[in-house]
Amino acid sequence: MKIVLENKGIKTDTFYVPPFVLYEGEVVVVYLSGGGHCYDTEMFLKDIFCGNTKHKNVIVNKKMTFIDYFRESNFRDIFFPSRVNRYIKKDADLTNPFLVKLFGEKYVTRKTKMNKLGGTQRKLIRLYVAFSKTKDIIFDLAGLDPQGAELTFKMVKEVVKNGGSAILLDNFPDMKEHASKYIDLEWNDGNVRPKKDFKF
C-alpha cells in the first residue's frame, strides 16, 4: 500500500496530534474531543493535511481535498437558489451509492433546491462531487445527527477501500469501531480549547 500522508506528530501550545500514517484504502479518524469551539482546530489541521500550510512533521504524498460546507450568498439563496441538478450534472451516475441514497428520499429530485435538503443529503452530494474528481479527501460530520453521521462515514469508507483515502476531523467518538485508525487529539489542559492563532 502506498503512503498518502505521514504525520510524525503535530504539537502546538494547546494540543498534540500523535503520529500516524495514512495509507491508500484507509480512513483515519482524528477525534477532536470537543464541541463547536473546535472549528478553529479543525481548520488548522485541515490546512496542514491538505498541504496548504507546511509543517515540518507532516509529509503529504498525495493532494487531499477538504469537503467544505455548502454555502450560498443570501442574495442567491433568495432569488437564484441552487438546485440538486447543478451539483450532480446531467450525466451523473445514478447508480452511485451516494445518489441512490439521496434519491431514495421520495421528496428529493434533480430540481430540489439545495437549501431545502437536510444535512445528510447535502453532505452526500458534496461527497459525490468530490469523489468524481479525487479519491483522497478530508471531511467532517458537522450538522449531521448520529444516524446520518454513521451512514456518511460508512459510505466514504466503502468508496475509499478501492484505492482512495480519507481523514475525518470530528467529534463523533462512535466512529472508532469503523475507522482504520483512530487518533485522539491530546489537549495540554483538559479545560483549555485552542484560539485562532496557534504556535508551534
Rosetta constraint file for C-alpha pairs under 8 A:
AtomPair CA 1 CA 23 HARMONIC 6.20 0.50
AtomPair CA 1 CA 24 HARMONIC 6.01 0.50
AtomPair CA 2 CA 23 HARMONIC 5.66 0.50
AtomPair CA 2 CA 24 HARMONIC 5.71 0.50
AtomPair CA 3 CA 21 HARMONIC 7.01 0.50
AtomPair CA 3 CA 22 HARMONIC 6.02 0.50
AtomPair CA 3 CA 23 HARMONIC 4.47 0.50
AtomPair CA 3 CA 24 HARMONIC 6.44 0.50
AtomPair CA 3 CA 61 HARMONIC 6.96 0.50
AtomPair CA 4 CA 21 HARMONIC 7.79 0.50
AtomPair CA 4 CA 22 HARMONIC 5.56 0.50
AtomPair CA 4 CA 23 HARMONIC 5.28 0.50
AtomPair CA 4 CA 24 HARMONIC 6.21 0.50
AtomPair CA 4 CA 60 HARMONIC 6.39 0.50
AtomPair CA 4 CA 61 HARMONIC 5.10 0.50
AtomPair CA 4 CA 62 HARMONIC 5.35 0.50
AtomPair CA 4 CA 165 HARMONIC 7.43 0.50
AtomPair CA 5 CA 21 HARMONIC 5.95 0.50
AtomPair CA 5 CA 22 HARMONIC 5.11 0.50
AtomPair CA 5 CA 23 HARMONIC 7.08 0.50
AtomPair CA 5 CA 49 HARMONIC 7.63 0.50
AtomPair CA 5 CA 58 HARMONIC 7.28 0.50
AtomPair CA 5 CA 59 HARMONIC 5.68 0.50
AtomPair CA 5 CA 60 HARMONIC 4.61 0.50
AtomPair CA 5 CA 61 HARMONIC 5.72 0.50
AtomPair CA 5 CA 62 HARMONIC 7.12 0.50
AtomPair CA 6 CA 19 HARMONIC 7.76 0.50
AtomPair CA 6 CA 20 HARMONIC 6.25 0.50
AtomPair CA 6 CA 21 HARMONIC 4.50 0.50
AtomPair CA 6 CA 22 HARMONIC 6.28 0.50
AtomPair CA 6 CA 58 HARMONIC 5.66 0.50
AtomPair CA 6 CA 59 HARMONIC 5.09 0.50
AtomPair CA 6 CA 60 HARMONIC 6.59 0.50
AtomPair CA 7 CA 18 HARMONIC 7.82 0.50
AtomPair CA 7 CA 19 HARMONIC 5.09 0.50
AtomPair CA 7 CA 20 HARMONIC 5.27 0.50
AtomPair CA 7 CA 21 HARMONIC 6.08 0.50
AtomPair CA 7 CA 57 HARMONIC 5.92 0.50
AtomPair CA 7 CA 58 HARMONIC 4.51 0.50
AtomPair CA 7 CA 59 HARMONIC 6.53 0.50
AtomPair CA 8 CA 18 HARMONIC 7.28 0.50
AtomPair CA 8 CA 19 HARMONIC 4.48 0.50
AtomPair CA 8 CA 20 HARMONIC 6.68 0.50
AtomPair CA 8 CA 57 HARMONIC 4.96 0.50
AtomPair CA 8 CA 58 HARMONIC 6.15 0.50
AtomPair CA 9 CA 16 HARMONIC 7.11 0.50
AtomPair CA 9 CA 17 HARMONIC 5.59 0.50
AtomPair CA 9 CA 18 HARMONIC 4.89 0.50
AtomPair CA 9 CA 19 HARMONIC 4.45 0.50
AtomPair CA 9 CA 20 HARMONIC 7.71 0.50
AtomPair CA 9 CA 57 HARMONIC 6.05 0.50
AtomPair CA 9 CA 58 HARMONIC 7.58 0.50
AtomPair CA 10 CA 16 HARMONIC 5.57 0.50
AtomPair CA 10 CA 17 HARMONIC 4.99 0.50
AtomPair CA 10 CA 18 HARMONIC 6.82 0.50
AtomPair CA 10 CA 19 HARMONIC 7.67 0.50
AtomPair CA 10 CA 57 HARMONIC 6.64 0.50
AtomPair CA 10 CA 58 HARMONIC 7.85 0.50
AtomPair CA 11 CA 15 HARMONIC 6.09 0.50
AtomPair CA 11 CA 16 HARMONIC 4.40 0.50
AtomPair CA 11 CA 17 HARMONIC 6.46 0.50
AtomPair CA 11 CA 200 HARMONIC 6.12 0.50
AtomPair CA 12 CA 16 HARMONIC 6.28 0.50
AtomPair CA 12 CA 198 HARMONIC 6.24 0.50
AtomPair CA 12 CA 199 HARMONIC 5.35 0.50
AtomPair CA 12 CA 200 HARMONIC 4.54 0.50
AtomPair CA 13 CA 188 HARMONIC 7.66 0.50
AtomPair CA 13 CA 198 HARMONIC 6.77 0.50
AtomPair CA 13 CA 199 HARMONIC 5.69 0.50
AtomPair CA 13 CA 200 HARMONIC 6.53 0.50
AtomPair CA 14 CA 187 HARMONIC 6.03 0.50
AtomPair CA 14 CA 188 HARMONIC 5.31 0.50
AtomPair CA 14 CA 189 HARMONIC 7.25 0.50
AtomPair CA 14 CA 192 HARMONIC 7.22 0.50
AtomPair CA 14 CA 193 HARMONIC 7.06 0.50
AtomPair CA 14 CA 194 HARMONIC 5.96 0.50
AtomPair CA 14 CA 198 HARMONIC 7.88 0.50
AtomPair CA 15 CA 185 HARMONIC 6.93 0.50
AtomPair CA 15 CA 186 HARMONIC 5.52 0.50
AtomPair CA 15 CA 187 HARMONIC 4.28 0.50
AtomPair CA 15 CA 188 HARMONIC 5.32 0.50
AtomPair CA 15 CA 194 HARMONIC 7.74 0.50
AtomPair CA 16 CA 185 HARMONIC 6.01 0.50
AtomPair CA 16 CA 186 HARMONIC 5.08 0.50
AtomPair CA 16 CA 187 HARMONIC 6.38 0.50
AtomPair CA 16 CA 188 HARMONIC 7.47 0.50
AtomPair CA 17 CA 183 HARMONIC 7.55 0.50
AtomPair CA 17 CA 184 HARMONIC 7.28 0.50
AtomPair CA 17 CA 185 HARMONIC 5.00 0.50
AtomPair CA 17 CA 186 HARMONIC 6.35 0.50
AtomPair CA 18 CA 183 HARMONIC 6.97 0.50
AtomPair CA 18 CA 184 HARMONIC 7.59 0.50
AtomPair CA 18 CA 185 HARMONIC 7.06 0.50
AtomPair CA 18 CA 186 HARMONIC 7.77 0.50
AtomPair CA 20 CA 183 HARMONIC 7.78 0.50
AtomPair CA 22 CA 26 HARMONIC 6.51 0.50
AtomPair CA 22 CA 27 HARMONIC 7.58 0.50
AtomPair CA 22 CA 28 HARMONIC 6.74 0.50
AtomPair CA 22 CA 165 HARMONIC 7.37 0.50
AtomPair CA 23 CA 165 HARMONIC 6.85 0.50
AtomPair CA 24 CA 160 HARMONIC 7.74 0.50
AtomPair CA 24 CA 161 HARMONIC 7.61 0.50
AtomPair CA 24 CA 163 HARMONIC 5.37 0.50
AtomPair CA 24 CA 164 HARMONIC 5.42 0.50
AtomPair CA 24 CA 165 HARMONIC 5.16 0.50
AtomPair CA 25 CA 160 HARMONIC 5.28 0.50
AtomPair CA 25 CA 161 HARMONIC 4.13 0.50
AtomPair CA 25 CA 162 HARMONIC 6.14 0.50
AtomPair CA 25 CA 163 HARMONIC 5.03 0.50
AtomPair CA 25 CA 164 HARMONIC 5.27 0.50
AtomPair CA 25 CA 165 HARMONIC 5.34 0.50
AtomPair CA 26 CA 157 HARMONIC 7.56 0.50
AtomPair CA 26 CA 160 HARMONIC 6.64 0.50
AtomPair CA 26 CA 161 HARMONIC 6.53 0.50
AtomPair CA 26 CA 164 HARMONIC 7.37 0.50
AtomPair CA 26 CA 165 HARMONIC 5.20 0.50
AtomPair CA 26 CA 166 HARMONIC 6.53 0.50
AtomPair CA 26 CA 179 HARMONIC 7.88 0.50
AtomPair CA 26 CA 180 HARMONIC 5.59 0.50
AtomPair CA 26 CA 181 HARMONIC 7.89 0.50
AtomPair CA 27 CA 157 HARMONIC 6.41 0.50
AtomPair CA 27 CA 160 HARMONIC 7.33 0.50
AtomPair CA 27 CA 165 HARMONIC 5.86 0.50
AtomPair CA 27 CA 166 HARMONIC 4.68 0.50
AtomPair CA 27 CA 167 HARMONIC 5.63 0.50
AtomPair CA 27 CA 168 HARMONIC 7.23 0.50
AtomPair CA 27 CA 179 HARMONIC 5.75 0.50
AtomPair CA 27 CA 180 HARMONIC 5.36 0.50
AtomPair CA 27 CA 181 HARMONIC 6.91 0.50
AtomPair CA 28 CA 166 HARMONIC 6.36 0.50
AtomPair CA 28 CA 167 HARMONIC 4.82 0.50
AtomPair CA 28 CA 168 HARMONIC 6.24 0.50
AtomPair CA 28 CA 179 HARMONIC 5.95 0.50
AtomPair CA 28 CA 180 HARMONIC 5.73 0.50
AtomPair CA 28 CA 181 HARMONIC 4.82 0.50
AtomPair CA 28 CA 182 HARMONIC 5.96 0.50
AtomPair CA 28 CA 183 HARMONIC 7.48 0.50
AtomPair CA 29 CA 167 HARMONIC 5.76 0.50
AtomPair CA 29 CA 168 HARMONIC 4.70 0.50
AtomPair CA 29 CA 169 HARMONIC 6.29 0.50
AtomPair CA 29 CA 170 HARMONIC 7.64 0.50
AtomPair CA 29 CA 175 HARMONIC 7.54 0.50
AtomPair CA 29 CA 176 HARMONIC 7.41 0.50
AtomPair CA 29 CA 179 HARMONIC 6.23 0.50
AtomPair CA 29 CA 180 HARMONIC 7.88 0.50
AtomPair CA 29 CA 181 HARMONIC 6.27 0.50
AtomPair CA 29 CA 182 HARMONIC 4.87 0.50
AtomPair CA 29 CA 183 HARMONIC 6.02 0.50
AtomPair CA 30 CA 167 HARMONIC 7.16 0.50
AtomPair CA 30 CA 168 HARMONIC 6.07 0.50
AtomPair CA 30 CA 169 HARMONIC 5.17 0.50
AtomPair CA 30 CA 170 HARMONIC 6.75 0.50
AtomPair CA 30 CA 182 HARMONIC 6.18 0.50
AtomPair CA 30 CA 183 HARMONIC 4.75 0.50
AtomPair CA 30 CA 184 HARMONIC 6.04 0.50
AtomPair CA 30 CA 185 HARMONIC 6.61 0.50
AtomPair CA 31 CA 169 HARMONIC 6.33 0.50
AtomPair CA 31 CA 170 HARMONIC 5.60 0.50
AtomPair CA 31 CA 171 HARMONIC 5.65 0.50
AtomPair CA 31 CA 172 HARMONIC 7.12 0.50
AtomPair CA 31 CA 173 HARMONIC 6.86 0.50
AtomPair CA 31 CA 182 HARMONIC 7.25 0.50
AtomPair CA 31 CA 183 HARMONIC 6.01 0.50
AtomPair CA 31 CA 184 HARMONIC 5.02 0.50
AtomPair CA 31 CA 185 HARMONIC 5.88 0.50
AtomPair CA 32 CA 38 HARMONIC 7.02 0.50
AtomPair CA 32 CA 41 HARMONIC 7.93 0.50
AtomPair CA 32 CA 42 HARMONIC 7.81 0.50
AtomPair CA 32 CA 169 HARMONIC 6.87 0.50
AtomPair CA 32 CA 170 HARMONIC 5.77 0.50
AtomPair CA 32 CA 171 HARMONIC 5.48 0.50
AtomPair CA 32 CA 184 HARMONIC 6.82 0.50
AtomPair CA 32 CA 185 HARMONIC 5.46 0.50
AtomPair CA 33 CA 170 HARMONIC 7.83 0.50
AtomPair CA 33 CA 171 HARMONIC 5.40 0.50
AtomPair CA 33 CA 173 HARMONIC 7.84 0.50
AtomPair CA 33 CA 184 HARMONIC 7.52 0.50
AtomPair CA 33 CA 185 HARMONIC 7.09 0.50
AtomPair CA 34 CA 38 HARMONIC 6.00 0.50
AtomPair CA 34 CA 171 HARMONIC 6.06 0.50
AtomPair CA 35 CA 171 HARMONIC 6.88 0.50
AtomPair CA 37 CA 193 HARMONIC 7.46 0.50
AtomPair CA 38 CA 42 HARMONIC 6.31 0.50
AtomPair CA 38 CA 193 HARMONIC 7.29 0.50
AtomPair CA 38 CA 194 HARMONIC 7.36 0.50
AtomPair CA 39 CA 43 HARMONIC 6.26 0.50
AtomPair CA 40 CA 44 HARMONIC 6.07 0.50
AtomPair CA 40 CA 194 HARMONIC 7.35 0.50
AtomPair CA 40 CA 195 HARMONIC 7.10 0.50
AtomPair CA 40 CA 196 HARMONIC 5.79 0.50
AtomPair CA 41 CA 45 HARMONIC 6.23 0.50
AtomPair CA 41 CA 194 HARMONIC 6.70 0.50
AtomPair CA 41 CA 196 HARMONIC 7.84 0.50
AtomPair CA 42 CA 46 HARMONIC 5.95 0.50
AtomPair CA 42 CA 169 HARMONIC 6.25 0.50
AtomPair CA 42 CA 170 HARMONIC 7.63 0.50
AtomPair CA 43 CA 47 HARMONIC 6.21 0.50
AtomPair CA 44 CA 48 HARMONIC 6.71 0.50
AtomPair CA 45 CA 49 HARMONIC 6.12 0.50
AtomPair CA 46 CA 50 HARMONIC 5.93 0.50
AtomPair CA 46 CA 66 HARMONIC 7.03 0.50
AtomPair CA 46 CA 138 HARMONIC 7.14 0.50
AtomPair CA 47 CA 51 HARMONIC 6.14 0.50
AtomPair CA 47 CA 52 HARMONIC 4.97 0.50
AtomPair CA 47 CA 53 HARMONIC 5.35 0.50
AtomPair CA 48 CA 52 HARMONIC 5.94 0.50
AtomPair CA 48 CA 53 HARMONIC 4.77 0.50
AtomPair CA 48 CA 54 HARMONIC 6.11 0.50
AtomPair CA 48 CA 55 HARMONIC 6.55 0.50
AtomPair CA 48 CA 58 HARMONIC 7.52 0.50
AtomPair CA 49 CA 58 HARMONIC 7.51 0.50
AtomPair CA 49 CA 60 HARMONIC 6.90 0.50
AtomPair CA 49 CA 64 HARMONIC 7.21 0.50
AtomPair CA 50 CA 60 HARMONIC 7.51 0.50
AtomPair CA 50 CA 63 HARMONIC 6.32 0.50
AtomPair CA 50 CA 64 HARMONIC 5.00 0.50
AtomPair CA 50 CA 65 HARMONIC 6.35 0.50
AtomPair CA 50 CA 66 HARMONIC 7.18 0.50
AtomPair CA 50 CA 138 HARMONIC 7.85 0.50
AtomPair CA 51 CA 60 HARMONIC 6.41 0.50
AtomPair CA 51 CA 63 HARMONIC 7.21 0.50
AtomPair CA 51 CA 64 HARMONIC 7.77 0.50
AtomPair CA 54 CA 58 HARMONIC 7.65 0.50
AtomPair CA 55 CA 59 HARMONIC 7.98 0.50
AtomPair CA 62 CA 136 HARMONIC 7.65 0.50
AtomPair CA 63 CA 136 HARMONIC 7.16 0.50
AtomPair CA 64 CA 136 HARMONIC 5.04 0.50
AtomPair CA 64 CA 137 HARMONIC 5.08 0.50
AtomPair CA 64 CA 138 HARMONIC 6.62 0.50
AtomPair CA 65 CA 130 HARMONIC 7.80 0.50
AtomPair CA 65 CA 134 HARMONIC 7.52 0.50
AtomPair CA 65 CA 136 HARMONIC 6.43 0.50
AtomPair CA 65 CA 137 HARMONIC 4.67 0.50
AtomPair CA 65 CA 138 HARMONIC 5.92 0.50
AtomPair CA 66 CA 137 HARMONIC 5.72 0.50
AtomPair CA 66 CA 138 HARMONIC 4.58 0.50
AtomPair CA 66 CA 139 HARMONIC 5.81 0.50
AtomPair CA 67 CA 126 HARMONIC 6.82 0.50
AtomPair CA 67 CA 127 HARMONIC 6.97 0.50
AtomPair CA 67 CA 130 HARMONIC 7.16 0.50
AtomPair CA 67 CA 137 HARMONIC 6.97 0.50
AtomPair CA 67 CA 138 HARMONIC 6.25 0.50
AtomPair CA 67 CA 139 HARMONIC 5.20 0.50
AtomPair CA 67 CA 140 HARMONIC 7.70 0.50
AtomPair CA 68 CA 126 HARMONIC 7.98 0.50
AtomPair CA 68 CA 139 HARMONIC 7.45 0.50
AtomPair CA 69 CA 123 HARMONIC 7.84 0.50
AtomPair CA 70 CA 122 HARMONIC 7.16 0.50
AtomPair CA 70 CA 126 HARMONIC 7.60 0.50
AtomPair CA 72 CA 76 HARMONIC 6.47 0.50
AtomPair CA 72 CA 77 HARMONIC 5.97 0.50
AtomPair CA 73 CA 77 HARMONIC 5.96 0.50
AtomPair CA 74 CA 78 HARMONIC 6.18 0.50
AtomPair CA 75 CA 79 HARMONIC 6.15 0.50
AtomPair CA 75 CA 80 HARMONIC 7.64 0.50
AtomPair CA 76 CA 80 HARMONIC 4.69 0.50
AtomPair CA 76 CA 81 HARMONIC 5.59 0.50
AtomPair CA 76 CA 82 HARMONIC 7.96 0.50
AtomPair CA 77 CA 81 HARMONIC 4.48 0.50
AtomPair CA 77 CA 82 HARMONIC 7.35 0.50
AtomPair CA 77 CA 115 HARMONIC 7.58 0.50
AtomPair CA 81 CA 113 HARMONIC 6.34 0.50
AtomPair CA 81 CA 114 HARMONIC 7.28 0.50
AtomPair CA 81 CA 115 HARMONIC 7.40 0.50
AtomPair CA 82 CA 86 HARMONIC 6.75 0.50
AtomPair CA 82 CA 113 HARMONIC 5.76 0.50
AtomPair CA 82 CA 114 HARMONIC 5.71 0.50
AtomPair CA 82 CA 115 HARMONIC 7.66 0.50
AtomPair CA 83 CA 87 HARMONIC 7.31 0.50
AtomPair CA 83 CA 110 HARMONIC 6.92 0.50
AtomPair CA 83 CA 111 HARMONIC 5.50 0.50
AtomPair CA 83 CA 112 HARMONIC 5.44 0.50
AtomPair CA 83 CA 113 HARMONIC 4.18 0.50
AtomPair CA 83 CA 114 HARMONIC 5.16 0.50
AtomPair CA 84 CA 88 HARMONIC 6.44 0.50
AtomPair CA 84 CA 109 HARMONIC 7.26 0.50
AtomPair CA 84 CA 110 HARMONIC 5.00 0.50
AtomPair CA 84 CA 111 HARMONIC 5.92 0.50
AtomPair CA 84 CA 112 HARMONIC 5.70 0.50
AtomPair CA 84 CA 113 HARMONIC 6.19 0.50
AtomPair CA 84 CA 114 HARMONIC 5.82 0.50
AtomPair CA 84 CA 125 HARMONIC 7.97 0.50
AtomPair CA 85 CA 89 HARMONIC 5.37 0.50
AtomPair CA 85 CA 90 HARMONIC 6.89 0.50
AtomPair CA 85 CA 110 HARMONIC 4.60 0.50
AtomPair CA 85 CA 111 HARMONIC 6.05 0.50
AtomPair CA 85 CA 112 HARMONIC 7.92 0.50
AtomPair CA 87 CA 125 HARMONIC 7.11 0.50
AtomPair CA 87 CA 126 HARMONIC 7.97 0.50
AtomPair CA 87 CA 129 HARMONIC 7.00 0.50
AtomPair CA 88 CA 92 HARMONIC 5.64 0.50
AtomPair CA 88 CA 125 HARMONIC 7.15 0.50
AtomPair CA 88 CA 128 HARMONIC 7.70 0.50
AtomPair CA 88 CA 129 HARMONIC 6.67 0.50
AtomPair CA 93 CA 99 HARMONIC 7.85 0.50
AtomPair CA 94 CA 99 HARMONIC 5.74 0.50
AtomPair CA 94 CA 100 HARMONIC 6.35 0.50
AtomPair CA 95 CA 99 HARMONIC 6.83 0.50
AtomPair CA 95 CA 100 HARMONIC 5.96 0.50
AtomPair CA 96 CA 100 HARMONIC 6.05 0.50
AtomPair CA 97 CA 101 HARMONIC 6.16 0.50
AtomPair CA 97 CA 155 HARMONIC 7.52 0.50
AtomPair CA 98 CA 102 HARMONIC 6.19 0.50
AtomPair CA 98 CA 124 HARMONIC 5.64 0.50
AtomPair CA 98 CA 125 HARMONIC 7.16 0.50
AtomPair CA 98 CA 127 HARMONIC 7.79 0.50
AtomPair CA 98 CA 128 HARMONIC 6.14 0.50
AtomPair CA 98 CA 155 HARMONIC 7.34 0.50
AtomPair CA 99 CA 103 HARMONIC 5.91 0.50
AtomPair CA 99 CA 124 HARMONIC 7.46 0.50
AtomPair CA 99 CA 125 HARMONIC 7.41 0.50
AtomPair CA 99 CA 128 HARMONIC 7.48 0.50
AtomPair CA 100 CA 104 HARMONIC 5.88 0.50
AtomPair CA 101 CA 105 HARMONIC 7.20 0.50
AtomPair CA 102 CA 108 HARMONIC 7.04 0.50
AtomPair CA 102 CA 121 HARMONIC 5.91 0.50
AtomPair CA 102 CA 124 HARMONIC 7.06 0.50
AtomPair CA 102 CA 125 HARMONIC 7.81 0.50
AtomPair CA 103 CA 108 HARMONIC 5.67 0.50
AtomPair CA 103 CA 109 HARMONIC 6.53 0.50
AtomPair CA 104 CA 108 HARMONIC 7.77 0.50
AtomPair CA 108 CA 112 HARMONIC 5.85 0.50
AtomPair CA 108 CA 117 HARMONIC 7.77 0.50
AtomPair CA 112 CA 116 HARMONIC 7.04 0.50
AtomPair CA 112 CA 117 HARMONIC 7.70 0.50
AtomPair CA 113 CA 117 HARMONIC 7.07 0.50
AtomPair CA 114 CA 122 HARMONIC 7.09 0.50
AtomPair CA 117 CA 121 HARMONIC 5.92 0.50
AtomPair CA 117 CA 122 HARMONIC 6.18 0.50
AtomPair CA 118 CA 122 HARMONIC 6.34 0.50
AtomPair CA 119 CA 123 HARMONIC 6.19 0.50
AtomPair CA 119 CA 143 HARMONIC 5.88 0.50
AtomPair CA 119 CA 144 HARMONIC 5.61 0.50
AtomPair CA 120 CA 124 HARMONIC 6.20 0.50
AtomPair CA 120 CA 144 HARMONIC 6.00 0.50
AtomPair CA 120 CA 148 HARMONIC 5.51 0.50
AtomPair CA 120 CA 149 HARMONIC 7.54 0.50
AtomPair CA 120 CA 152 HARMONIC 7.31 0.50
AtomPair CA 121 CA 125 HARMONIC 6.37 0.50
AtomPair CA 122 CA 126 HARMONIC 6.28 0.50
AtomPair CA 123 CA 127 HARMONIC 6.11 0.50
AtomPair CA 123 CA 152 HARMONIC 7.66 0.50
AtomPair CA 124 CA 128 HARMONIC 6.03 0.50
AtomPair CA 124 CA 152 HARMONIC 7.04 0.50
AtomPair CA 125 CA 129 HARMONIC 6.25 0.50
AtomPair CA 126 CA 130 HARMONIC 6.15 0.50
AtomPair CA 127 CA 131 HARMONIC 5.98 0.50
AtomPair CA 128 CA 132 HARMONIC 6.27 0.50
AtomPair CA 129 CA 133 HARMONIC 6.91 0.50
AtomPair CA 130 CA 134 HARMONIC 6.07 0.50
AtomPair CA 130 CA 135 HARMONIC 7.96 0.50
AtomPair CA 130 CA 137 HARMONIC 7.87 0.50
AtomPair CA 131 CA 135 HARMONIC 5.59 0.50
AtomPair CA 131 CA 136 HARMONIC 7.95 0.50
AtomPair CA 135 CA 160 HARMONIC 6.83 0.50
AtomPair CA 135 CA 163 HARMONIC 7.19 0.50
AtomPair CA 135 CA 164 HARMONIC 4.37 0.50
AtomPair CA 135 CA 165 HARMONIC 6.39 0.50
AtomPair CA 136 CA 160 HARMONIC 7.78 0.50
AtomPair CA 136 CA 164 HARMONIC 5.26 0.50
AtomPair CA 136 CA 165 HARMONIC 4.69 0.50
AtomPair CA 136 CA 166 HARMONIC 5.65 0.50
AtomPair CA 137 CA 165 HARMONIC 6.45 0.50
AtomPair CA 137 CA 166 HARMONIC 4.80 0.50
AtomPair CA 137 CA 167 HARMONIC 6.59 0.50
AtomPair CA 138 CA 166 HARMONIC 5.47 0.50
AtomPair CA 138 CA 167 HARMONIC 4.73 0.50
AtomPair CA 138 CA 168 HARMONIC 5.90 0.50
AtomPair CA 138 CA 169 HARMONIC 7.37 0.50
AtomPair CA 139 CA 166 HARMONIC 7.49 0.50
AtomPair CA 139 CA 167 HARMONIC 6.43 0.50
AtomPair CA 139 CA 168 HARMONIC 5.11 0.50
AtomPair CA 139 CA 169 HARMONIC 6.28 0.50
AtomPair CA 140 CA 168 HARMONIC 5.45 0.50
AtomPair CA 140 CA 169 HARMONIC 5.20 0.50
AtomPair CA 140 CA 170 HARMONIC 5.39 0.50
AtomPair CA 141 CA 149 HARMONIC 5.75 0.50
AtomPair CA 141 CA 152 HARMONIC 7.92 0.50
AtomPair CA 141 CA 168 HARMONIC 7.98 0.50
AtomPair CA 141 CA 170 HARMONIC 6.37 0.50
AtomPair CA 142 CA 170 HARMONIC 7.39 0.50
AtomPair CA 144 CA 148 HARMONIC 5.51 0.50
AtomPair CA 144 CA 149 HARMONIC 5.50 0.50
AtomPair CA 145 CA 149 HARMONIC 6.00 0.50
AtomPair CA 146 CA 150 HARMONIC 6.18 0.50
AtomPair CA 147 CA 151 HARMONIC 6.23 0.50
AtomPair CA 148 CA 152 HARMONIC 6.05 0.50
AtomPair CA 149 CA 153 HARMONIC 6.09 0.50
AtomPair CA 150 CA 154 HARMONIC 6.11 0.50
AtomPair CA 150 CA 175 HARMONIC 7.16 0.50
AtomPair CA 151 CA 155 HARMONIC 6.24 0.50
AtomPair CA 152 CA 156 HARMONIC 6.26 0.50
AtomPair CA 153 CA 157 HARMONIC 6.18 0.50
AtomPair CA 153 CA 175 HARMONIC 7.77 0.50
AtomPair CA 154 CA 158 HARMONIC 6.21 0.50
AtomPair CA 154 CA 178 HARMONIC 7.48 0.50
AtomPair CA 155 CA 159 HARMONIC 6.44 0.50
AtomPair CA 156 CA 160 HARMONIC 6.05 0.50
AtomPair CA 156 CA 166 HARMONIC 7.84 0.50
AtomPair CA 157 CA 161 HARMONIC 6.23 0.50
AtomPair CA 158 CA 162 HARMONIC 7.68 0.50
AtomPair CA 159 CA 164 HARMONIC 7.08 0.50
AtomPair CA 160 CA 164 HARMONIC 4.15 0.50
AtomPair CA 160 CA 165 HARMONIC 5.23 0.50
AtomPair CA 160 CA 166 HARMONIC 6.96 0.50
AtomPair CA 161 CA 165 HARMONIC 7.53 0.50
AtomPair CA 175 CA 179 HARMONIC 6.30 0.50
AtomPair CA 176 CA 181 HARMONIC 7.85 0.50
AtomPair CA 176 CA 182 HARMONIC 5.92 0.50
AtomPair CA 187 CA 192 HARMONIC 7.42 0.50
AtomPair CA 187 CA 193 HARMONIC 7.76 0.50
AtomPair CA 188 CA 192 HARMONIC 7.56 0.50
AtomPair CA 194 CA 198 HARMONIC 7.48 0.50
